[in-house]
Amino acid sequence: QVQLVESGGGLVQAGGSLRLSCAASGRTFSSYAMGWFRQAPGKERDFVAAIMWSGGSTYYSDSVKGRFTISRDNAKNTVYLQMNSLKPEDTAVYYCAADKEGMAVTITIPLLYDYWGQGTQVTVSS
């Protein structure tokens, strides 16, 4: 069992930065791939970024590539999402999730993740 708690969301102006954190409980955190997803009102939950258990491989959606960076610290059971050059269209609730299988071909599919946090709101004003 893994419990996930996100933090770091807030209100920021366009062009600004935020760093989201996701703290995980459980001794097996380091064996999970971790992902960040986001959901805007009235829209589906979309993939943002993911990182494999070792941190050696990362994946990004085209919309955030070059602006966001995902990282993890297995010693702290925490995964991060550094968000730079934020745009109003980045406004959403951001969720972190844990994937036991951690396969590159499925890392972008939210239904295949096993555990989810409660989400943190990110609002980017223009």
C-alpha positions, 0 to 999 in steps of 0.5 A: 500500500502506498499513500501519496500527498501532494503539496506546492500548488498555488496561484502564480502569474504567467511566466512564473514557476512552482515546484510540486512535491509528492510525499509517499508512504510505504517501504516500496516507494523506490520500486514504483514508477511515478507520474504527474497528471492534471485535470482542468474543469470539464476535461479529462485527466491528462498525463504530464510527466513520469519517472521510472523507479531508478530515476534514469528515465523520464517522460513528458507530454509535448505540452510541458516538454522543456518547461517542466522537470520531474525528479525523485528522491527515493531516500526521501520517498518524494517525487517533484515536478518543477514547473517553469514558464507557466502558462494559463493553460497549465491551470489544473488540479495536479495529481501524483500517482504510483505505478507498480509495473512501470512500463514505458509503453503504458506510463502515460495511461492514468487507468494503469496507475495503482495509487493516487494522491488527492491533488493540488490546485495550480492556477496561472493568471495571465 
